[in-house]
Amino acid sequence: MAEFQRVHGYIQDGFPRASSADDVKRYELTPEQVARYHENGFLAGVRILEPAQIAELSRRLELIRRGLHEHMDRLYEVEAAYLERPHDVVFHFLGAWLVDPWFHDIIFSPQVTAPISQLLGVRRVRFWHDQVFYKPPRHRGVVPWHQDYSYWTRAAPPNHITINILLDDASLENGCLHYVPGSHRWGLLPKVPFGGSLDAVMDHLPEHLKPMFKPVPVPGKPGEASFHHSHTVHGSYGNNSDRPRRAVVLNYMGPETRCVDGSRPLLKGVPLIAEGALIEGDYFPIALDLDRLAASPQGISRSPEESRSS
Ligand SMILES: O=C(O)CCC(=O)C(=O)O
């Protein structure tokens, strides 16, 4: 089996290349979009994928889904509650980038990494991990209201972000994502079980925040993405339509993020990182390095981290 985590760049040709800082600029958000993200804790409706890319990722996702058992060893995680109760729980897994070259390459694509760099406020963007959320047609599985960082407290300080890329039309009917505007300023709430009830987090919400808990739906077209802050509360309802609702989700962090618990690997199969050490290495590549691109317009020189991985 190929060790895709050792390749810190494209394996195939499915996504545009950016070999200079100017190339990357083409994919930047407007100042108004960046301001909206910081105000609300999310930004929706950003076109990321072309129709052919959506079709290819969808085809490859179906292959992973059908061959799930053969990929179990390589994937970081398939939601345990889904394996126990597939009719009740959304199909959710982590690590597609380790088993498929398109899912690998998308994490390095500039239409993803350029906005991430702007929204995180960093010139070097580090990949954290990926996820897939897959709601089959007529499926009652929900995604409980949660903050992403509640699952990530072993990687600090918090400077993390998520991009949720739609492979299908997402609407109220098929369980589109909902965000609670402004909740990125609420501080960290406790982690809730993925396979549990939609409203589990409400038991932990301080009284003064309850009136502000007003989720807004974020419908979207295939190929569009939304970005959200690691503390923005979000979740989604079941799929009441005859269509699937699939999303490819990529998580990034600042380049100086450190491990705060060296007692076990951050993700299954990933080498142990000592407490206090930088989170880096094969599994946590720098997905965009604007300083390196600025210094080397042709993109031919390689960062020490990249060289180590080849
Ligand atoms: O797609 C969904 O319903 C949930 C996605 C999610 O939790 C995320 O993008 O972080």
The ligand as a Gaussian input file, in Angstrom:
#p B3LYP/6-31G(d) Opt

LIG

0 1
 O      -21.560000      18.046000       7.541000
 C      -22.038000      18.028000       8.686000
 O      -23.227000      17.876000       8.904000
 C      -21.154000      18.221000       9.878000
 C      -19.813000      18.673000       9.493000
 C      -18.925000      19.057000      10.606000
 O      -19.120000      18.761000      11.754000
 C      -17.746000      19.826000      10.237000
 O      -17.591000      20.217000       9.067000
 O      -16.911000      20.087000      11.155000

